[in-house]
C-alpha cells in the first residue's frame, strides 16, 4: 500500500503545474516565432496573439487567487508582466511596424524561470 504525506502530494502537484506552464509557454513561443517570421498581418500572428492572451488571462486569474502559494510580491510582479504581455500583443497587431521580439523575450524569461 502506498502512503504519501500531504506535503509530498502538494509538492508533486506544484511540479506538475510548473511543467504544464512550461509546456504552455513553449507552445506560445513557437507560435510567436512563426508569427514573427510571417508578420503581424498573417493568420499565424492572429493565432499567436489569441493564444498568448488566453494563456496570460488564465495565468493572471491563477495568480490573483488568494490560495495561490507564491509570495504576494512575486504574484503581483507576474500579474504586471501578464498585463504588459496582453497589451503588447494588442499593440503588435495594431501597429505593423512592431515585431514580436519583446513578447518572445519576456515569455522566454518567464518560461526559463519555471525550470
Secondary structure, DSSP 4 states (H G I P E B T S, - for coil): -----HHHHHHHHHHHHHHHHHHHHHHHHHHHHHHHHH-TTSHHHHHHHHHHHHHHHHHHHHHHSTT--S-HHHHHHHHHHHHHHHHHHHHHHH-TT--SHHHHHHHHHHHHHT-
